[in-house]
Amino acid sequence: MRCVIARFPFDLFKNEVEDSMKGIKPEPVTGDAVVISRRVYPVKQVGEIITRQDRRDFTAGEVTRALTRLGFTCRPAEVPAPVAPPLTPLESASAMLGAPGAV
């Protein structure tokens, strides 16, 4: 499949991507990820290996689109759940006493 990553055209094939990732240890995933041969790799790591370019030269979106078109499963970055602000002392005491009118 022909795709453009960082303004350069590439002919990528699924089996060639799998072969190039054999023996490569996955880095810790902090953003978008892709599953290749039951291993989860950061998209930027895979992009660097298959294009032989620096990671700063392309976006994760470019590589994700190409890998998705090849049939790989891509996962978006995990967004942490919002943390509730801590309770004030008045709110803590009120919660311990219960709702008014409860018998």
C-alpha positions in Angstrom: 0.0 0.0 0.0 1.3 3.4 -0.9 1.2 6.1 1.8 2.8 9.4 2.6 4.5 9.9 6.0 6.4 13.2 6.7 6.0 14.2 3.0 7.8 11.1 1.8 6.0 8.3 -0.1 6.3 4.7 1.2 5.1 1.4 -0.1 4.2 -0.5 3.0 3.0 -4.1 3.3 1.6 -5.8 6.4 4.0 -8.7 6.4 7.0 -6.4 5.9 6.0 -4.3 8.9 5.6 -7.4 11.0 9.0 -8.7 9.9 10.7 -5.4 10.7 9.2 -5.4 14.2 10.4 -8.9 15.0 12.9 -8.9 17.8 12.2 -5.2 18.7 11.3 -4.7 22.3 8.3 -2.5 22.8 8.9 0.8 24.6 6.5 1.9 27.3 3.3 3.2 25.8 2.5 6.8 26.7 0.4 7.8 23.7 -1.2 6.2 20.7 -0.4 2.5 20.3 -0.5 -0.3 17.7 -0.8 -4.1 18.2 1.7 -6.0 16.0 2.0 -9.8 16.5 0.3 -9.6 19.9 2.7 -7.0 21.2 1.7 -3.4 21.9 4.1 -0.8 20.5 4.0 3.0 20.6 3.0 4.3 17.1 6.0 6.6 17.0 8.4 3.7 17.6 6.9 1.7 14.8 7.0 4.8 12.5 10.7 5.3 13.3 11.5 1.8 12.4 9.5 1.4 9.2 10.4 4.9 7.8 14.0 5.1 9.1 13.2 8.7 10.0 13.5 10.6 13.3 10.3 10.6 15.4 10.1 14.4 15.3 9.7 14.3 11.5 6.2 12.7 11.5 3.0 12.7 13.6 1.5 9.8 15.3 -1.7 10.4 13.2 0.2 9.8 9.9 1.5 6.5 11.1 -1.8 5.5 12.7 -3.7 6.1 9.5 -1.1 4.0 7.5 -1.1 1.1 10.0 -4.9 1.1 10.2 -5.2 0.9 6.4 -2.8 -2.1 6.5 -5.1 -3.8 8.9 -3.4 -3.3 12.3 -5.3 -2.5 15.4 -4.5 1.0 16.7 -5.4 2.3 20.1 -5.7 6.0 21.0 -3.9 7.5 23.9 -5.5 6.8 27.3 -7.1 9.9 28.7 -7.0 9.9 32.5 -10.3 10.2 34.3 -10.9 13.6 35.9 -10.1 13.7 39.6 -12.7 15.2 41.9 -11.4 18.1 44.0 -10.9 17.2 47.7 -13.7 18.0 50.1 -13.5 21.0 52.4 -13.6 20.3 56.1 -17.3 21.5 56.2 -18.2 19.1 53.3 -16.4 16.2 55.1 -18.3 16.8 58.3 -21.6 17.2 56.5 -21.0 13.9 54.7 -20.2 12.1 57.9 -23.4 13.4 59.6 -25.6 12.4 56.6 -28.4 14.1 54.7 -30.8 16.3 56.7 -34.1 14.7 57.5 -32.7 11.2 57.3 -34.0 9.0 60.1 
